[in-house]
Amino acid sequence: MLSRTPHPNDPLEGRDAGFAILETLVALAILAIALGVLLAVLTDGIGRQGRAEKLAEATLHAQSLLARVGADAPLKAGATTGTLPSGMHWHVLVEPYGDTADRKAWPAAAYRVTVDVLSEDGEPGGALVRLSTLRLGAKEADR
């Protein structure tokens, strides 16, 4: 068998030398794209976690405000608003439920209680959480 020993000055030996640089550049480009996608996914996940924490806090405050109506706060028609320590705004609306004939016929007064917890800017259309329920209370004396 004949075998050829490469000679350092052989012009055929240097032909494949450029492929190593090209392969390295392609590998670096693939790595850069993969790291860019990974960074975008991590950033999105952190943003979603922050929004979930904000919604959880708003929901807890809304439940607390809803529980107070009729217990700490009087159960009568009207609206109240306030600001939470975190900067979110809240709005509680208590309104009579049913029409006039229904309210006269029922043995107790029924009220629809709606609690909105709004974002820091306080835009009504930007409610983070809205909870609503019906509450029964004593009938008011006719005037």
C-alpha positions as CSV (number, residue, x, y, z in Angstrom):
1,M,0.0,0.0,0.0
2,L,1.1,3.4,-0.8
3,S,0.8,6.2,1.7
4,R,1.5,9.8,1.1
5,T,3.3,11.8,3.8
6,P,2.2,15.4,3.7
7,H,4.8,17.9,3.0
8,P,4.6,21.3,4.7
9,N,5.0,23.2,1.4
10,D,2.3,21.2,-0.4
11,P,-0.3,23.6,-1.8
12,L,-3.1,21.0,-1.3
13,E,-2.7,21.0,2.5
14,G,-3.9,24.6,3.1
15,R,-7.2,24.2,1.3
16,D,-9.3,23.1,4.4
17,A,-7.8,25.7,6.7
18,G,-10.5,28.3,6.1
19,F,-13.3,25.9,7.1
20,A,-12.3,26.0,10.8
21,I,-12.8,29.8,10.9
22,L,-16.1,29.6,9.1
23,E,-17.4,26.8,11.4
24,T,-16.4,28.8,14.4
25,L,-18.3,31.9,13.1
26,V,-21.4,29.8,12.4
27,A,-21.3,28.3,15.8
28,L,-21.0,31.7,17.4
29,A,-23.9,33.0,15.4
30,I,-26.1,30.1,16.5
31,L,-25.0,30.7,20.1
32,A,-25.9,34.4,19.9
33,I,-29.4,33.6,18.5
34,A,-30.0,31.0,21.2
35,L,-28.9,33.4,23.9
36,G,-31.1,36.1,22.5
37,V,-34.1,33.9,22.5
38,L,-33.3,32.7,26.1
39,L,-33.0,36.3,27.3
40,A,-36.4,37.2,25.7
41,V,-38.1,34.2,27.4
42,L,-36.6,35.1,30.8
43,T,-37.6,38.8,30.5
44,D,-41.1,37.8,29.6
45,G,-41.3,35.4,32.5
46,I,-40.1,38.0,35.0
47,G,-42.7,40.5,33.7
48,R,-45.5,38.0,34.0
49,Q,-44.5,37.1,37.5
50,G,-44.7,40.8,38.5
51,R,-48.1,41.1,36.9
52,A,-49.3,38.0,38.7
53,E,-48.1,39.3,42.1
54,K,-49.9,42.6,41.4
55,L,-53.1,40.8,40.5
56,A,-52.9,38.6,43.6
57,E,-52.4,41.6,45.9
58,A,-55.3,43.4,44.2
59,T,-57.5,40.4,44.6
60,L,-56.7,40.0,48.3
61,H,-57.5,43.7,48.9
62,A,-60.8,43.4,46.9
63,Q,-61.9,40.4,49.0
64,S,-61.0,42.3,52.2
65,L,-63.0,45.3,51.1
66,L,-66.0,43.2,50.1
67,A,-66.0,41.4,53.5
68,R,-66.0,44.7,55.3
69,V,-69.3,45.9,53.7
70,G,-72.0,45.1,56.1
71,A,-69.6,44.3,58.9
72,D,-67.3,47.3,59.4
73,A,-68.8,49.6,56.8
74,P,-72.6,50.3,56.7
75,L,-74.7,48.5,54.2
76,K,-76.4,51.4,52.5
77,A,-76.6,52.7,49.0
78,G,-73.6,54.8,48.0
79,A,-70.0,54.8,46.8
80,T,-66.7,55.1,48.6
81,T,-63.2,55.3,47.3
82,G,-59.7,55.2,48.7
83,T,-56.1,54.4,48.0
84,L,-54.1,51.4,49.2
85,P,-50.6,51.8,50.7
86,S,-49.2,50.2,47.5
87,G,-50.7,53.1,45.4
88,M,-53.6,51.1,44.0
89,H,-57.0,52.8,44.2
90,W,-60.3,51.1,45.2
91,H,-63.9,51.9,44.7
92,V,-66.9,50.3,46.5
93,L,-70.4,50.8,45.1
94,V,-73.4,49.7,47.0
95,E,-76.7,49.9,45.1
96,P,-80.2,48.6,45.8
97,Y,-81.0,45.3,44.0
98,G,-84.3,44.7,42.2
99,D,-87.1,47.0,41.1
100,T,-89.3,49.0,43.5
101,A,-92.1,46.4,43.6
102,D,-89.5,43.7,44.4
103,R,-88.0,45.7,47.2
104,K,-91.4,46.4,48.8
105,A,-92.3,42.7,48.6
106,W,-89.1,41.3,50.0
107,P,-88.8,40.9,53.8
108,A,-85.2,42.2,53.7
109,A,-83.3,44.8,51.6
110,A,-81.0,43.4,48.9
111,Y,-78.0,45.3,47.8
112,R,-75.5,44.7,45.0
113,V,-72.0,45.4,46.3
114,T,-69.2,45.9,43.7
115,V,-65.6,46.4,44.5
116,D,-63.1,47.6,42.0
117,V,-59.3,47.7,42.6
118,L,-57.7,50.0,40.1
119,S,-54.1,50.3,38.9
120,E,-51.9,53.1,40.3
121,D,-53.1,55.6,37.6
122,G,-56.7,55.1,38.8
123,E,-58.3,54.7,35.4
124,P,-61.8,53.2,35.8
125,G,-61.4,51.2,32.6
126,G,-58.2,49.8,33.9
127,A,-59.6,47.8,36.8
128,L,-57.2,45.1,37.9
129,V,-59.9,43.2,39.9
130,R,-63.7,43.5,40.1
131,L,-65.7,41.5,42.6
132,S,-69.5,41.7,43.0
133,T,-72.0,40.1,45.3
134,L,-75.4,40.5,46.8
135,R,-75.9,41.3,50.4
136,L,-79.1,41.3,52.6
137,G,-79.7,44.0,55.1
138,A,-82.4,45.6,57.1
139,K,-85.1,47.5,55.3
140,E,-84.9,51.3,55.6
141,A,-88.0,53.0,57.1
142,D,-90.2,54.6,54.4
143,R,-89.9,58.4,54.5
